[in-house]
């Protein structure tokens, strides 16, 4: 059964923060999900660099969420290379958001990505006032 906002699982959120709008949308969506209690944002670069403590923490999490900005899928490749499994993988451009080499984006685009992650996690959006 889905719960409102949080679960007792350790869910780590990893986001692209690349040099485009979709990288920034991925990063902002991870921040929003963290603030809503749907996971804890964690350092993707530490895993990509194969720093032992980061890889161990990621590997021990109950769930790992990767939010890639585009079809290059840097996060997925980094996790595959480090041998760390992932449970949810969302690609911003696959949600109908076009990649551009600028940093302009809307809160609606961030909400679209955060909603896609929540749906894959089986978590309902946070209930207001409860």
VOLO-673729 format. One record per residue: x, y, z of N, C-alpha, C in turn; residue in one letter. Coordinates in Angstrom, 3 decimals, decimal comma. Atoms other than C-alpha are relative to their C-alpha. Layout:
N
<nugu <X; Y; Z>; <X; Y; Z>; <X; Y; Z>; a>
...
% end
This chain:
130
<nugu <0,839; -1,180; 0,000>; <0,000; 0,000; 0,000>; <0,880; 1,239; 0,000>; x>
<nugu <-0,753; -1,246; 0,053>; <1,271; 3,487; -0,817>; <-0,247; 0,818; 1,253>; x>
<nugu <0,116; -0,884; -1,145>; <1,930; 5,915; 1,975>; <0,186; 1,426; -0,462>; x>
<nugu <-0,198; -1,415; 0,287>; <1,827; 9,658; 2,033>; <1,420; 0,389; 0,370>; x>
<nugu <-1,353; -0,548; -0,180>; <5,289; 11,205; 1,678>; <1,069; -1,049; 0,211>; x>
<nugu <-1,203; 0,739; -0,347>; <7,742; 8,990; 3,443>; <-0,281; -1,471; 0,259>; x>
<nugu <0,060; 1,393; -0,415>; <8,458; 5,353; 4,053>; <1,179; -0,227; 0,935>; x>
<nugu <-1,100; 0,308; -0,908>; <10,804; 3,639; 6,470>; <1,239; -0,486; -0,737>; x>
<nugu <-1,144; 0,436; 0,792>; <13,088; 2,509; 3,636>; <1,019; 1,121; -0,136>; x>
<nugu <-1,035; -0,971; 0,339>; <16,399; 4,205; 2,999>; <0,000; 0,134; -1,512>; x>
<nugu <0,041; -0,278; 1,430>; <15,832; 5,725; -0,415>; <0,966; 1,134; -0,277>; x>
<nugu <-0,964; -1,031; 0,369>; <18,748; 7,629; -1,897>; <-0,315; 0,503; -1,399>; x>
<nugu <0,300; -0,681; 1,254>; <18,190; 10,127; -4,703>; <1,292; 0,509; -0,619>; x>
<nugu <-1,198; -0,435; 0,726>; <20,914; 10,718; -7,297>; <-0,464; 0,737; -1,249>; x>
<nugu <0,465; -0,805; 1,125>; <20,543; 13,440; -9,905>; <1,144; 0,469; -0,871>; x>
<nugu <-0,850; -0,701; 0,950>; <22,242; 14,663; -13,009>; <-0,086; 1,477; 0,374>; x>
<nugu <0,081; -1,461; -0,112>; <23,152; 18,302; -12,626>; <0,845; 0,593; -1,109>; x>
<nugu <-0,783; -0,368; 1,168>; <24,626; 18,674; -16,078>; <-0,270; 1,399; -0,518>; x>
<nugu <0,014; -1,354; 0,528>; <25,091; 21,812; -18,122>; <-1,112; 0,279; -0,982>; x>
<nugu <1,161; -0,269; 0,851>; <21,600; 22,018; -19,585>; <-1,230; 0,136; 0,883>; x>
<nugu <1,241; -0,124; -0,757>; <18,044; 22,690; -18,558>; <-0,432; -1,326; 0,611>; x>
<nugu <0,483; 1,281; -0,526>; <17,252; 18,979; -18,164>; <0,861; -0,517; 1,153>; x>
<nugu <-0,849; 0,336; -1,137>; <20,244; 18,444; -15,879>; <-0,427; 0,758; 1,243>; x>
<nugu <0,440; -0,813; -1,130>; <19,051; 21,278; -13,685>; <-1,389; -0,411; 0,475>; x>
<nugu <1,321; 0,508; -0,381>; <15,480; 19,953; -13,749>; <0,159; -1,275; 0,824>; x>
<nugu <-0,252; 1,239; -0,747>; <16,768; 16,542; -12,608>; <0,457; 0,318; 1,415>; x>
<nugu <-0,522; -0,387; -1,302>; <18,676; 18,177; -9,767>; <-1,102; 0,617; 0,869>; x>
<nugu <1,076; -0,640; -0,761>; <15,718; 20,336; -8,708>; <-1,082; -0,998; 0,402>; x>
<nugu <0,984; 1,028; -0,351>; <13,377; 17,327; -8,802>; <0,496; -0,831; 1,180>; x>
<nugu <-0,563; 0,754; -1,128>; <15,712; 15,387; -6,490>; <-0,068; 0,821; 1,279>; x>
<nugu <0,096; -0,866; -1,181>; <15,853; 18,361; -4,117>; <-1,435; 0,056; 0,515>; x>
<nugu <1,407; -0,058; -0,400>; <12,054; 18,597; -4,114>; <-0,437; -1,299; 0,672>; x>
<nugu <0,349; 1,295; -0,591>; <11,657; 14,873; -3,414>; <0,615; -0,160; 1,380>; x>
<nugu <-0,653; 0,025; -1,308>; <14,153; 15,157; -0,557>; <-0,807; 0,836; 0,990>; x>
<nugu <0,748; -0,891; -0,884>; <12,231; 18,085; 0,919>; <-1,376; -0,551; 0,343>; x>
<nugu <1,294; 0,627; -0,261>; <8,999; 16,076; 0,645>; <0,123; -1,285; 0,820>; x>
<nugu <-0,204; 1,198; -0,802>; <10,547; 13,203; 2,588>; <-0,085; -1,295; -0,786>; x>
<nugu <0,106; 1,204; 0,819>; <10,479; 10,768; -0,342>; <1,346; -0,662; -0,250>; x>
<nugu <-1,339; 0,550; 0,132>; <14,187; 10,086; -0,140>; <0,999; 1,023; 0,491>; x>
<nugu <-1,072; -0,904; -0,412>; <17,519; 11,633; 0,703>; <0,954; 0,155; -1,171>; x>
<nugu <-0,912; -0,265; 1,102>; <19,608; 13,298; -1,948>; <1,405; -0,395; 0,428>; x>
<nugu <-1,342; 0,474; -0,308>; <23,086; 11,809; -2,136>; <0,923; 0,337; -1,161>; x>
<nugu <-1,007; -0,465; 0,951>; <26,312; 12,545; -4,006>; <0,251; -1,009; -1,125>; x>
<nugu <-0,198; 0,856; 1,167>; <26,268; 11,020; -7,486>; <1,452; -0,019; -0,451>; x>
<nugu <-1,393; -0,079; 0,454>; <29,796; 12,202; -8,253>; <0,893; -0,907; 0,845>; x>
<nugu <-0,768; 0,905; -0,851>; <31,158; 10,250; -5,275>; <-0,097; -1,442; -0,467>; x>
<nugu <0,175; 1,350; 0,551>; <29,688; 7,058; -6,739>; <0,725; -0,104; -1,339>; x>
<nugu <-0,650; 0,011; 1,318>; <30,898; 7,957; -10,243>; <1,517; -0,072; 0,127>; x>
<nugu <-1,448; 0,016; -0,234>; <34,408; 8,529; -8,846>; <0,445; -1,280; 0,699>; x>
<nugu <-0,244; 1,280; -0,670>; <34,120; 5,138; -7,134>; <0,716; 0,167; 1,334>; x>
<nugu <-0,532; -0,206; -1,347>; <34,997; 6,569; -3,738>; <-0,649; -1,035; 0,913>; x>
<nugu <0,541; 1,142; -0,737>; <34,612; 3,591; -1,395>; <-1,173; 0,309; 0,929>; x>
<nugu <1,091; -0,267; -0,944>; <32,421; 5,211; 1,274>; <-1,299; 0,365; -0,722>; x>
<nugu <1,193; -0,369; 0,761>; <30,027; 6,632; -1,338>; <-0,610; -1,225; -0,677>; x>
<nugu <0,476; 1,222; 0,653>; <29,789; 3,352; -3,240>; <-0,657; -0,916; 1,025>; x>
<nugu <0,566; 0,857; -1,051>; <29,187; 1,419; 0,008>; <-1,349; 0,513; 0,470>; x>
<nugu <1,267; -0,572; -0,455>; <26,476; 3,804; 1,185>; <-1,084; -0,204; -1,044>; x>
<nugu <0,981; 0,192; 1,073>; <24,732; 3,664; -2,186>; <-0,419; -1,464; -0,104>; x>
<nugu <0,296; 1,429; 0,132>; <24,975; -0,129; -2,340>; <-0,867; -0,512; 1,145>; x>
<nugu <0,746; 0,453; -1,177>; <23,511; -0,523; 1,178>; <-1,414; 0,564; 0,084>; x>
<nugu <1,330; -0,613; -0,061>; <20,457; 1,674; 0,539>; <-1,071; -1,011; -0,393>; x>
<nugu <1,121; 0,863; 0,376>; <17,081; -0,031; 0,329>; <-0,424; 0,256; -1,442>; x>
<nugu <0,364; -0,380; 1,365>; <16,302; 1,886; -2,864>; <0,924; 1,106; -0,474>; x>
<nugu <-0,825; -1,030; 0,637>; <18,388; 3,958; -5,260>; <-0,764; 0,530; -1,205>; x>
<nugu <0,721; -0,665; 1,080>; <16,762; 6,471; -7,596>; <0,996; 0,809; -0,819>; x>
<nugu <-0,853; -0,766; 0,908>; <18,642; 7,798; -10,630>; <-0,887; 0,885; -0,855>; x>
<nugu <0,725; -0,935; 0,858>; <17,327; 10,913; -12,355>; <1,006; 0,574; -0,986>; x>
<nugu <-0,882; -0,464; 1,069>; <19,233; 11,382; -15,604>; <-0,706; 1,099; -0,780>; x>
<nugu <0,587; -1,080; 0,772>; <18,704; 14,526; -17,626>; <-0,360; -0,397; -1,418>; x>
<nugu <0,209; 0,280; 1,423>; <18,999; 13,073; -21,111>; <0,404; -1,432; -0,345>; x>
<nugu <-0,258; 1,354; 0,498>; <19,549; 9,992; -23,236>; <1,457; -0,442; 0,118>; x>
<nugu <-1,396; 0,403; -0,225>; <23,308; 10,045; -22,579>; <0,083; -0,904; 1,233>; x>
<nugu <0,133; 0,841; -1,194>; <22,398; 8,535; -19,170>; <1,299; -0,132; 0,794>; x>
<nugu <-1,263; 0,003; -0,746>; <25,576; 9,520; -17,329>; <-0,121; -0,719; 1,342>; x>
<nugu <0,155; 0,653; -1,306>; <24,197; 8,397; -13,953>; <-0,074; -1,513; -0,133>; x>
<nugu <0,136; 1,447; 0,196>; <23,161; 4,978; -15,197>; <1,352; -0,619; -0,331>; x>
<nugu <-1,316; 0,516; 0,374>; <26,579; 4,479; -16,781>; <0,960; 0,022; 1,180>; x>
<nugu <-0,863; -0,086; -1,181>; <28,332; 5,628; -13,602>; <-0,323; -1,113; 0,994>; x>
<nugu <0,395; 1,055; -0,933>; <26,334; 3,220; -11,449>; <0,363; -1,372; -0,551>; x>
<nugu <-0,388; 1,269; 0,616>; <26,850; 0,363; -13,901>; <1,507; -0,214; 0,142>; x>
<nugu <-1,457; 0,098; -0,097>; <30,593; 1,089; -13,915>; <0,495; -0,261; 1,407>; x>
<nugu <-0,383; 0,196; -1,400>; <30,753; 1,182; -10,121>; <-0,577; -1,292; 0,568>; x>
<nugu <0,604; 1,245; -0,474>; <28,733; -2,036; -9,856>; <-1,076; 0,210; 1,048>; x>
<nugu <1,054; -0,301; -0,971>; <25,974; -0,359; -7,842>; <-1,351; -0,140; -0,700>; x>
<nugu <1,315; 0,150; 0,622>; <22,425; -1,475; -8,619>; <-0,864; 1,235; 0,246>; x>
<nugu <0,958; -1,082; -0,214>; <19,553; 0,972; -8,935>; <-1,391; -0,582; -0,156>; x>
<nugu <1,361; 0,513; -0,039>; <15,839; 0,550; -8,457>; <-0,964; 0,790; -0,877>; x>
<nugu <0,838; -0,878; 0,814>; <14,279; 3,506; -10,255>; <0,922; 0,828; -0,874>; x>
<nugu <-0,786; -0,819; 0,930>; <15,651; 5,247; -13,344>; <-0,973; 0,816; -0,833>; x>
<nugu <0,844; -0,916; 0,759>; <13,957; 8,299; -14,839>; <0,909; 0,869; -0,854>; x>
<nugu <-0,743; -0,868; 0,915>; <15,214; 10,240; -17,867>; <-0,912; 1,168; -0,359>; x>
<nugu <0,830; -1,193; 0,166>; <13,912; 13,804; -18,045>; <-0,501; 0,155; -1,434>; x>
<nugu <0,419; -0,200; 1,393>; <13,860; 13,984; -21,859>; <-1,047; -1,015; -0,452>; x>
<nugu <1,020; 0,993; 0,346>; <11,720; 10,828; -22,004>; <-1,378; 0,383; 0,530>; x>
<nugu <1,274; -0,491; -0,529>; <9,017; 12,769; -20,157>; <-0,536; 1,160; -0,840>; x>
<nugu <0,486; -1,027; 0,910>; <8,571; 15,141; -23,092>; <0,607; 1,377; 0,202>; x>
<nugu <-0,674; -1,276; -0,237>; <10,926; 17,874; -21,897>; <1,228; 0,049; -0,900>; x>
<nugu <-1,100; -0,115; 0,964>; <13,303; 19,030; -24,626>; <1,259; 0,547; 0,666>; x>
<nugu <-1,287; -0,450; -0,518>; <16,983; 19,460; -23,827>; <0,436; 1,263; -0,730>; x>
<nugu <-0,551; -1,222; 0,567>; <18,448; 22,909; -24,357>; <1,218; 0,417; 0,802>; x>
<nugu <-1,213; -0,428; -0,700>; <21,788; 24,400; -23,497>; <-0,218; 1,367; 0,630>; x>
<nugu <0,348; -1,172; -0,805>; <20,292; 26,931; -21,105>; <-0,476; -0,534; 1,343>; x>
<nugu <0,398; 0,442; -1,334>; <19,155; 26,836; -17,498>; <-1,424; 0,399; 0,347>; x>
<nugu <1,380; -0,409; -0,241>; <15,582; 28,056; -17,883>; <-0,897; -1,228; 0,069>; x>
<nugu <1,000; 1,049; -0,105>; <12,898; 25,726; -16,657>; <-1,092; 0,454; 0,952>; x>
<nugu <1,146; -0,378; -0,820>; <9,562; 25,831; -14,909>; <-0,177; -0,967; 1,166>; x>
<nugu <0,334; 0,882; -1,120>; <8,304; 24,429; -11,641>; <-0,899; -1,146; -0,470>; x>
<nugu <0,828; 1,083; 0,553>; <5,794; 22,435; -13,700>; <0,869; -1,127; -0,554>; x>
<nugu <-0,911; 1,025; 0,520>; <8,687; 20,634; -15,407>; <0,635; -0,784; 1,147>; x>
<nugu <-0,558; 0,670; -1,182>; <10,267; 19,884; -12,023>; <-1,050; -0,926; 0,606>; x>
<nugu <1,082; 0,809; -0,566>; <6,899; 18,627; -10,749>; <-0,285; -1,231; -0,855>; x>
<nugu <0,201; 1,148; 0,894>; <6,519; 16,374; -13,813>; <1,014; -1,096; 0,304>; x>
<nugu <-1,061; 0,974; -0,272>; <9,845; 14,696; -13,079>; <-0,170; -0,592; 1,397>; x>
<nugu <0,195; 0,494; -1,367>; <9,244; 14,454; -9,326>; <-1,193; -0,948; 0,056>; x>
<nugu <1,176; 0,868; 0,039>; <5,818; 12,967; -10,025>; <0,293; -1,348; -0,635>; x>
<nugu <-0,374; 1,261; 0,653>; <7,295; 10,357; -12,365>; <0,802; -0,885; 0,946>; x>
<nugu <-0,783; 0,763; -0,982>; <9,777; 9,321; -9,680>; <-0,922; -0,552; 1,080>; x>
<nugu <0,928; 0,436; -1,049>; <7,059; 9,182; -7,002>; <-0,853; -1,167; -0,469>; x>
<nugu <0,835; 1,074; 0,549>; <4,898; 7,028; -9,255>; <0,782; -1,307; -0,066>; x>
<nugu <-0,815; 1,215; 0,082>; <7,743; 4,569; -9,871>; <0,341; -0,550; 1,384>; x>
<nugu <-0,265; 0,442; -1,373>; <8,441; 4,463; -6,128>; <-1,266; -0,516; 0,678>; x>
<nugu <1,260; 0,389; -0,622>; <4,757; 3,869; -5,396>; <-0,359; 0,871; 1,176>; x>
<nugu <0,262; -0,941; -1,088>; <4,604; 6,932; -3,165>; <-0,976; 1,042; -0,506>; x>
<nugu <0,940; -1,044; 0,388>; <1,677; 9,326; -3,255>; <0,581; 1,359; 0,352>; x>
<nugu <-0,477; -1,339; -0,350>; <2,319; 13,060; -3,271>; <-0,349; 0,328; 1,442>; x>
<nugu <0,189; -0,358; -1,402>; <2,564; 14,599; 0,157>; <-1,384; 0,577; 0,248>; x>
<nugu <1,316; -0,516; -0,378>; <-0,741; 15,235; 1,844>; <0,188; 1,313; 0,738>; x>
<nugu <-0,123; -1,270; -0,711>; <-1,136; 18,832; 2,899>; <-0,880; -0,041; 1,234>; x>
<nugu <0,753; -0,119; -1,237>; <-2,192; 19,376; 6,449>; <-0,239; -1,298; 0,730>; x>
<nugu <0,205; 1,240; -0,760>; <-1,962; 15,753; 7,572>; <1,294; -0,572; 0,500>; x>
% end
